[in-house]
């Protein structure tokens, strides 16, 4: 059986094209991995410094929303970017009152504040529905699960502020 030169050409072309596409995919994945490594190396220290500020801001935001200690409707980005970290901590202590920053109450406020910002881009009705789900979920999680969730949420939030 004889293969026509045209079919042979098509077959060779498709093999070469497939190999090239695979090389490009590997190169792209390597470039993304290198970029992510560069980001981690470059911004790791800033990220670590920003995380506690973001965590305290999340707690203060949700605490003040619930307890109305100050007659101000804070915006999270203002708390994170503009307020001195010592003042931020003082305001949180005042808002928490008898609860401390390591309390269950503070952790729950932190989760609510963090998820509020994560869902801020949604329409009001959808955001309210999702926040109700967040509140329900918080009640069902153990402290360690809530702490892990809060840490992940704050880390993602801090990354967004570094960009």
N, C-alpha and C positions, 0 to 999 in steps of 0.2 A: 504494500500500500504506500503510495507516494503522497507526501504532504506538500501542499502548494506553498510557494515562497511567501505569499501574502499571509496565509494562516500562520506560518512559522514566524513571520515578522510580528504579527499581532500577539502571538504567544510570548515571544521574547520581550516585546514592549511591555506587556502586562506584568511579567515577572520583574523586570527592571523597575517599573513604576511602583509596584508593590514593595519592593525592597527599599526604594527611595522614601516612600511614605512612612515605612516603619522606622527608618533612620531619622526622619524628621520628627516623628512622634517621640522617639527616645531623646533626641536633642532638645525638644521642647520640654519634656519632663525634667531633664537635667538642668535646663536653664531655670525652670520654676523652683527646683530644689535649691539651686545655688542662690537664687534671689531670696528665698525664704531664710536660708542660712545667714545671708548678709543682713536681712532685716533683724533677725534675732540677735546677731552679734552687735549690730549698730544701735538698736533701740532697747536692748534687754535691760540695761541699767535704768533708762528713763521709764520703761514699763513697770519695773519693780518699784520705783519711787512714786509713780502715779497711782498704782493699785490701792494703797491705803487711803489716799485722798478720795478716790472714786467710791470706795466702800463707805467711808464716813459720810460723804455727800449723799449717797443713796439712803443711808439710815436717817440722816437729818431730813431729807426731802419727805420720805414717807411718814416719819414721826410727826413732823409739823403738819402734814396733810391730815393726819388722824387726830392729833391732840390740839392743834391750833394754838400752840404756845406763842408764836409770833404772828402778828396780823399780816404777814407777807406771804404771797404765793411764790415761793422760790422756783427758779428754773434750774434743773440739774446742771446744765452746762455753765450757768453763772457760778454755781457753787464750786464746781470743779475747776473752772478756768480762772475765776476772778477772786474768790474769797481766800484769804490767808488760811493756811492749814490749821494754825493754832486757834483762830477764831471759829473755824468750822467745827473743830473738836469741842470748844467751849459751848457753842450753840447746841451741839448734839447732847452734851452732858445735861444742859438745862432742859432740853426737850424730854430726854429719857427720865429725868427726875430720879426716882429711886431705883430704876433699872440701870444696869451698867452696860458698857459697850459689848461685853461678851455674853449678855443675857439672851434668852430665847426671844424676848420681845425685840431687842435690837437686831438680831439676826433676821427675824421675820420682816421688820421694817426695811432692812437692807435688801432682802429679796424683792419686796414690793417696789422699792425705789428703782432697783436695777431693771426689773421687768417693765416698769412703767416707761423707762427710756427705750428699752428694746422694742416696745410695741407702739411707740409714739407716732410712727409713720402711718399707722392704720387709721381708717375712719373711726369716728367716735364710738359708734355702736359696736363695731367689731372689737375695738380696743377694750371697751367695757366688758364684753363677753369673755374675752381672753383673760382679762385681769380677774374676773370672777373665778375662772378656772384656775388661775395661779393661786388665788387665795384658798381655794378648796384643796388644791394639791399641797400647798404648804402645810395644811393641817394634817395631811396623811403621811408626811415624810418624817423620818427620824431626824434628830439633830445633825448627825453626821452626813446624811443625804442632803439636808438643807444647806449645811456648811459647804459641801462640795459644789452644789448648784450655785451658791452665792459666789464662791471663788471663781468658777467658770464664767459666770455672768459678768463679774467685775473685770476679769481678765479681758474678755471680749470688748467690754466697754472701754477699757483703758487703751486697747489697741486702736479703737476708733478715734480716740482723742489724739493719738500720736500721728495719725495720717493727715 
